[in-house]
Amino acid sequence: MYKHISTFAGIGLLALGCATGTSIEENIAAQDQALLGGTATLTYTSNTATNYCVNVALTNALGSATTRWQAIVDVGTGSITSVSNALKSAATGKVTFTPASATSIPDGGTATFSFCANAGSSVRPVIKAWNMESNAYASCPTNSGLLPTKASLAVVAAAELGRWDPTHDFVVVRRYLANNPNYMMIDLSSTGKARCASGCPNTVALLGQQDPSISSFISNTLFDPQMLATELVASFNRQQSKLDDLARNNPGQLPPAHKLTMVAGPTNLGIGACGPHYVFQADNLDGSALSATQAANLGNALCFNGYGSCGSNNPYVNFVQTAGGCPSGRTCVAVDPTDGDNGSSSTTTAGSAPSYPMNRAYDPANTLLNTACITSTSKLGTMLSKCAASPSTCGYLYCIANP
């Protein structure tokens, strides 16, 4: 259920000068202090007028062991002839190197690989960017971002609306598009807006991801806004049908009127081999604890978010009774949203440029604007805003590959 959230202070994309000596080391940590931690060095083991061989070393400054790293090295017009201890994405140009096997690199340890290439004396390799990713948490499938985004809606509704009552707080609306005049999507209802003293910026931002124009700058294989809109509308209808059926046939199973308070998060609960989670305490409106029956019924309010058989058995939403900081005698629910939707965070804490799940980070203050990143297709990129062209994306920055 998700990937590790890690905060960081700064990002630097490093461009190194060419080196033609026979024993030369390029240390990108010495050239830019805006690193996420660790160092990367390139050392020549041979260097002639027509070819060269180099060793590359990346130090792990994550604070824990990892098996995940990548390095982007520009070999220009040269052509790589051999590689040791790594996989390469290409033989020429900007080449991404990744681990050849899942070898654990301890905290403070070094990942090393080497390669040789044919090239003229004026063409020599340059480390453009690199990173190491924490594997403290397992990665989970995202279904093009659909399931974790639905879980993210559960988090923001709990935090900003203070409850899970989707059939009252959300509404199906029609948005006119030139190529689809009947484009249906979910928006905050008048009731939901009335509960938003702060304007519910996170809820609005997530609902804005139904905007099909997002597809013009982020691949549908990573995130499909039309799939999200279609599924949210279908989920809303399933939620309404679920409640109508309970009201007719099993009123004792209707979800209770309740209020939600975040008591922990992000925290790793180890549920489904993934984490971290946000944990919300659910109480009656008067502050008293839910009964066991009420606690079980609360899940019927999360059909919209994919919980249980009514939804899609969304693995990013899970009930817990006592784990994760839940006070004794209280009912808590753990929700595990995808990284990037609820904070300007990255899965990377060591290197020169991070990678972002779905190539985006929620950063309304634009603190990451114009900083370096590595795209999901292992290309050098820059964190940019699409707010002016697509207002529904305001609050997010996107990792866009450099020309």
C-alpha positions as CSV (number, residue, x, y, z in Angstrom):
1,M,0.0,0.0,0.0
2,Y,2.2,2.7,-1.1
3,K,5.8,3.9,-1.1
4,H,8.0,5.5,1.5
5,I,7.5,9.2,2.2
6,S,10.7,11.1,2.9
7,T,11.2,14.8,3.3
8,F,14.2,16.6,1.9
9,A,15.8,20.0,1.9
10,G,17.0,20.7,-1.6
11,I,17.7,19.3,-5.0
12,G,20.6,20.0,-7.4
13,L,21.0,18.9,-11.0
14,L,24.7,18.6,-11.6
15,A,26.4,19.2,-14.9
16,L,30.1,18.3,-14.8
17,G,32.9,19.3,-17.1
18,C,34.6,16.9,-19.5
19,A,37.7,15.1,-18.3
20,T,40.4,13.7,-20.5
21,G,43.2,12.7,-18.1
22,T,44.2,9.1,-17.3
23,S,43.4,9.3,-13.6
24,I,40.6,11.7,-13.0
25,E,37.8,11.6,-10.5
26,E,34.6,13.6,-10.8
27,N,32.9,14.1,-7.5
28,I,29.5,15.7,-7.9
29,A,29.0,16.3,-4.2
30,A,32.0,18.7,-4.2
31,Q,30.3,20.7,-7.1
32,D,26.9,21.3,-5.7
33,Q,25.8,21.3,-2.1
34,A,22.1,21.1,-2.8
35,L,22.2,17.4,-2.6
36,L,19.7,15.1,-1.0
37,G,22.7,13.3,0.6
38,G,25.5,11.0,-0.4
39,T,28.1,11.3,-3.2
40,A,28.6,10.0,-6.7
41,T,32.1,9.7,-8.2
42,L,33.3,8.7,-11.6
43,T,36.9,7.4,-11.9
44,Y,38.8,6.4,-15.0
45,T,40.6,3.1,-15.1
46,S,41.8,3.6,-18.7
47,N,41.6,6.6,-21.0
48,T,43.0,6.7,-24.6
49,A,42.3,8.7,-27.7
50,T,39.7,6.3,-28.9
51,N,38.1,4.6,-25.8
52,Y,37.9,4.7,-22.0
53,C,36.7,2.6,-19.1
54,V,35.3,4.1,-15.8
55,N,34.1,3.0,-12.4
56,V,31.1,4.8,-10.9
57,A,30.5,4.8,-7.1
58,L,27.3,5.9,-5.4
59,T,27.2,6.2,-1.6
60,N,24.1,5.4,0.4
61,A,23.1,8.3,2.7
62,L,19.5,7.1,3.3
63,G,20.1,6.0,6.9
64,S,19.1,2.5,6.1
65,A,20.0,-0.3,3.6
66,T,18.5,-0.2,0.1
67,T,18.6,-2.2,-3.1
68,R,17.3,0.7,-5.3
69,W,19.5,3.2,-7.1
70,Q,19.9,4.8,-10.5
71,A,22.5,6.9,-12.2
72,I,22.1,8.9,-15.4
73,V,25.4,9.3,-17.3
74,D,25.8,11.3,-20.5
75,V,28.2,9.5,-22.8
76,G,27.5,11.9,-25.6
77,T,28.3,10.4,-29.1
78,G,30.3,7.7,-27.5
79,S,29.1,4.1,-27.6
80,I,29.2,1.8,-24.6
81,T,30.8,-1.5,-25.4
82,S,30.6,-3.3,-22.0
83,V,29.0,-2.9,-18.6
84,S,29.7,-4.6,-15.3
85,N,27.4,-4.8,-12.2
86,A,24.6,-2.7,-13.8
87,L,21.9,-2.6,-16.5
88,K,21.9,0.1,-19.0
89,S,19.0,1.8,-20.8
90,A,20.9,2.6,-24.0
91,A,24.4,2.6,-25.5
92,T,24.8,6.2,-26.4
93,G,23.5,9.6,-25.2
94,K,22.1,10.0,-21.7
95,V,22.2,6.4,-20.3
96,T,20.4,5.3,-17.2
97,F,22.2,2.6,-15.1
98,T,20.2,0.5,-12.6
99,P,21.1,-2.5,-10.4
100,A,21.8,-5.8,-12.2
101,S,20.6,-7.6,-9.1
102,A,18.9,-6.8,-5.8
103,T,22.1,-6.3,-3.8
104,S,21.7,-4.7,-0.5
105,I,23.7,-1.5,0.0
106,P,24.0,-0.7,3.7
107,D,23.7,2.8,5.2
108,G,27.0,4.5,4.3
109,G,27.9,1.7,1.9
110,T,28.6,2.1,-1.8
111,A,27.0,0.8,-5.0
112,T,29.5,0.4,-7.8
113,F,29.4,-0.4,-11.5
114,S,31.7,0.1,-14.4
115,F,31.5,0.5,-18.2
116,C,33.7,0.9,-21.2
117,A,33.0,2.9,-24.3
118,N,34.4,3.9,-27.7
119,A,34.7,7.6,-28.2
120,G,37.0,10.3,-29.5
121,S,39.3,12.1,-27.0
122,S,36.9,15.1,-26.9
123,V,33.9,12.9,-25.7
124,R,34.0,11.8,-22.1
125,P,31.2,10.7,-19.7
126,V,29.4,13.1,-17.3
127,I,27.2,12.1,-14.3
128,K,24.1,14.1,-14.9
129,A,22.0,12.9,-11.9
130,W,21.5,10.0,-9.6
131,N,19.5,8.8,-6.6
132,M,18.9,6.0,-4.1
133,E,15.4,5.1,-3.1
134,S,14.4,3.7,0.3
135,N,13.0,0.2,0.1
136,A,11.9,0.2,3.8
137,Y,8.3,-0.1,2.4
138,A,7.3,-2.4,-0.5
139,S,5.9,-0.9,-3.7
140,C,2.3,-1.7,-4.5
141,P,0.5,-1.6,-7.9
142,T,-1.3,1.6,-8.5
143,N,-3.8,0.7,-11.3
144,S,-2.7,3.9,-13.2
145,G,-3.1,5.8,-10.0
146,L,-6.7,5.0,-9.5
147,L,-6.8,3.0,-6.2
148,P,-4.3,5.1,-4.2
149,T,-6.0,8.3,-5.5
150,K,-9.3,7.0,-4.1
151,A,-7.6,6.3,-0.9
152,S,-6.2,9.8,-0.9
153,L,-9.7,11.1,-1.2
154,A,-10.5,9.2,2.0
155,V,-7.6,10.9,3.7
156,V,-8.5,14.5,2.6
157,A,-12.2,14.0,3.4
158,A,-11.3,12.8,6.9
159,A,-8.9,15.7,7.4
160,E,-10.8,18.5,5.8
161,L,-14.5,17.4,6.0
162,G,-14.1,15.5,9.3
163,R,-16.2,12.6,8.2
164,W,-16.8,9.9,5.5
165,D,-20.2,10.8,4.0
166,P,-19.6,10.8,0.3
167,T,-23.2,10.8,-0.9
168,H,-23.8,14.1,0.9
169,D,-20.4,15.7,0.6
170,F,-19.8,14.9,-3.1
171,V,-22.0,15.2,-6.2
172,V,-21.9,14.0,-9.8
173,V,-21.6,16.9,-12.3
174,R,-21.5,17.2,-16.0
175,R,-18.6,19.1,-17.6
176,Y,-18.9,20.2,-21.2
177,L,-15.9,19.2,-23.4
178,A,-15.6,19.8,-27.1
179,N,-15.0,16.1,-27.8
180,N,-17.2,14.9,-25.0
181,P,-20.2,17.2,-24.1
182,N,-21.3,14.7,-21.4
183,Y,-18.1,14.2,-19.5
184,M,-19.2,13.2,-16.0
185,M,-17.1,13.7,-12.9
186,I,-17.3,14.1,-9.1
187,D,-17.2,17.5,-7.3
188,L,-17.8,18.8,-3.8
189,S,-21.5,19.3,-3.2
190,S,-23.0,22.4,-1.6
191,T,-23.0,20.5,1.7
192,G,-19.4,19.5,1.3
193,K,-18.3,23.1,0.5
194,A,-20.2,24.3,3.5
195,R,-18.1,22.0,5.7
196,C,-14.8,23.4,4.2
197,A,-13.8,26.3,6.4
198,S,-10.4,26.2,4.7
199,G,-11.8,25.7,1.2
200,C,-10.7,22.1,1.3
201,P,-7.6,22.7,-0.9
202,N,-6.4,19.1,-0.9
203,T,-9.9,17.7,-1.7
204,V,-10.2,20.2,-4.6
205,A,-6.8,19.4,-5.9
206,L,-7.5,15.6,-5.9
207,L,-10.9,16.1,-7.6
208,G,-9.1,18.3,-10.1
209,Q,-7.1,15.3,-11.3
210,Q,-10.2,14.2,-13.2
211,D,-9.4,16.9,-15.7
212,P,-8.6,15.1,-19.0
213,S,-6.2,17.9,-20.0
214,I,-3.7,16.3,-17.6
215,S,-3.1,13.6,-20.2
216,S,-1.3,16.2,-22.3
217,F,1.7,16.2,-20.0
218,I,1.5,13.0,-18.0
219,S,1.3,9.5,-19.6
220,N,-2.0,7.7,-19.2
221,T,0.1,4.6,-18.3
222,L,1.0,6.4,-15.1
223,F,-2.2,8.2,-14.3
224,D,-5.4,8.3,-16.3
225,P,-7.7,11.2,-15.4
226,Q,-10.7,9.9,-17.5
227,M,-10.4,6.5,-15.8
228,L,-10.4,8.3,-12.4
229,A,-13.5,10.3,-13.4
230,T,-15.4,7.3,-14.7
231,E,-14.5,5.2,-11.6
232,L,-15.4,7.9,-9.1
233,V,-18.8,8.4,-10.7
234,A,-19.4,4.6,-10.7
235,S,-18.1,4.4,-7.1
236,F,-20.5,7.3,-6.1
237,N,-23.4,5.4,-7.6
238,R,-22.3,2.1,-5.9
239,Q,-22.1,4.0,-2.6
240,Q,-25.6,5.4,-3.0
241,S,-27.0,2.0,-4.0
242,K,-25.3,0.4,-1.0
243,L,-26.9,2.9,1.4
244,D,-30.3,2.7,-0.3
245,D,-30.2,-1.1,0.0
246,L,-29.2,-1.0,3.6
247,A,-31.9,1.5,4.4
248,R,-34.5,-0.8,2.9
249,N,-33.3,-4.1,4.1
250,N,-30.7,-3.8,6.9
251,P,-31.0,-0.3,8.5
252,G,-29.0,-1.7,11.5
253,Q,-25.9,-1.8,9.2
254,L,-26.0,1.9,8.1
255,P,-22.8,3.8,8.9
256,P,-23.2,5.9,12.0
257,A,-23.0,9.7,12.2
258,H,-19.4,10.3,13.2
259,K,-16.4,12.6,13.4
260,L,-12.8,11.8,12.5
261,T,-9.5,12.8,14.1
262,M,-6.1,12.0,12.8
263,V,-4.1,10.2,15.5
264,A,-1.1,9.0,13.5
265,G,0.6,9.3,10.2
266,P,2.4,8.7,8.2
267,T,3.3,5.5,9.9
268,N,4.1,2.0,8.8
269,L,1.6,-0.5,10.0
270,G,2.9,-3.4,7.9
271,I,-0.6,-4.1,6.6
272,G,-0.4,-5.9,3.3
273,A,3.4,-5.6,3.3
274,C,3.0,-1.9,2.5
275,G,2.9,1.5,4.3
276,P,2.9,4.2,5.5
277,H,-0.7,4.9,6.6
278,Y,-2.7,7.8,8.0
279,V,-4.7,6.6,11.0
280,F,-8.0,8.3,11.9
281,Q,-10.0,7.8,15.1
282,A,-13.7,7.6,14.6
283,D,-16.1,8.7,17.3
284,N,-19.8,9.5,17.7
285,L,-20.7,13.1,17.2
286,D,-20.8,13.6,21.0
287,G,-17.2,12.3,21.3
288,S,-18.1,8.9,22.7
289,A,-16.6,5.7,21.4
290,L,-18.2,3.8,18.6
291,S,-19.7,0.4,19.6
292,A,-18.3,-2.7,17.9
293,T,-21.4,-2.7,15.6
294,Q,-21.0,0.9,14.7
295,A,-17.3,0.3,14.0
296,A,-18.1,-2.5,11.6
297,N,-20.8,-0.4,9.9
298,L,-18.4,2.5,9.3
299,G,-16.8,0.5,6.5
300,N,-20.1,0.8,4.6
301,A,-19.3,4.6,4.2
302,L,-16.1,3.8,2.3
303,C,-17.6,1.9,-0.6
304,F,-16.9,5.2,-2.6
305,N,-13.2,4.8,-1.7
306,G,-13.1,1.2,-2.8
307,Y,-13.2,-0.5,0.6
308,G,-14.7,-4.0,0.8
309,S,-16.7,-6.0,-1.7
310,C,-18.9,-3.0,-2.6
311,G,-15.9,-1.2,-3.9
312,S,-12.9,-2.9,-5.5
313,N,-11.2,-4.3,-2.3
314,N,-8.9,-1.3,-2.4
315,P,-5.7,-2.5,-0.7
316,Y,-4.9,1.1,0.3
317,V,-7.8,1.3,2.8
318,N,-7.8,-0.9,5.9
319,F,-9.6,-1.1,9.2
320,V,-7.5,-1.4,12.4
321,Q,-8.7,-1.6,16.0
322,T,-5.6,-1.1,18.2
323,A,-2.5,-0.7,16.0
324,G,-0.8,2.5,14.8
325,G,-1.5,4.8,17.8
326,C,-5.2,4.2,18.1
327,P,-6.3,5.0,21.7
328,S,-7.5,2.1,23.7
329,G,-11.2,1.4,23.4
330,R,-11.5,3.5,20.2
331,T,-12.1,2.6,16.6
332,C,-9.5,3.7,14.1
333,V,-9.3,3.4,10.3
334,A,-6.0,3.3,8.4
335,V,-5.7,4.8,5.0
336,D,-2.6,4.6,2.8
337,P,-2.6,7.2,0.0
338,T,0.0,7.4,-2.8
339,D,3.1,9.5,-2.3
340,G,2.9,12.9,-3.8
341,D,-0.8,13.4,-3.2
342,N,-0.6,14.7,0.3
343,G,2.8,16.3,0.7
344,S,5.8,17.6,-1.2
345,S,7.7,14.4,-0.6
346,S,9.7,12.0,-2.6
347,T,10.6,8.4,-2.5
348,T,14.2,9.4,-2.7
349,T,16.4,10.8,0.1
350,A,19.9,10.4,-1.3
351,G,21.3,11.6,-4.6
352,S,21.2,14.7,-6.7
353,A,17.6,14.5,-8.2
354,P,14.6,12.6,-6.8
355,S,12.0,10.6,-8.5
356,Y,8.3,11.1,-7.8
357,P,5.4,8.6,-8.0
358,M,3.3,9.5,-11.0
359,N,5.8,12.3,-11.7
360,R,4.1,14.8,-9.4
361,A,4.2,16.3,-6.0
362,Y,1.6,18.3,-4.1
363,D,3.4,21.6,-3.4
364,P,1.1,24.6,-3.2
365,A,3.9,26.8,-2.0
366,N,6.0,26.0,-5.1
367,T,9.0,25.2,-3.0
368,L,10.1,22.6,-5.6
369,L,9.5,24.8,-8.6
370,N,12.3,24.5,-11.2
371,T,14.2,21.9,-9.1
372,A,15.6,18.9,-10.7
373,C,14.0,15.5,-10.9
374,I,14.2,12.1,-12.7
375,T,11.0,11.1,-14.6
376,S,9.5,7.6,-14.4
377,T,11.0,7.0,-17.8
378,S,14.5,7.7,-16.3
379,K,14.9,11.1,-18.1
380,L,16.3,14.3,-16.6
381,G,13.5,16.6,-15.8
382,T,12.4,19.8,-14.0
383,M,9.5,20.3,-11.6
384,L,7.1,22.6,-13.4
385,S,3.6,24.0,-12.8
386,K,0.7,23.6,-15.2
387,C,-1.6,25.8,-13.1
388,A,-1.9,28.6,-15.7
389,A,-2.9,26.2,-18.5
390,S,-4.9,23.8,-16.4
391,P,-6.3,25.5,-13.3
392,S,-7.6,22.2,-11.9
393,T,-3.9,21.2,-11.4
394,C,-3.0,24.1,-9.2
395,G,-1.2,23.0,-6.1
396,Y,0.7,20.3,-7.9
397,L,4.1,20.4,-9.6
398,Y,5.0,17.9,-12.3
399,C,8.3,16.3,-13.2
400,I,8.6,17.2,-16.9
401,A,11.4,15.7,-19.0
402,N,13.9,18.4,-20.2
403,P,14.1,19.0,-24.0
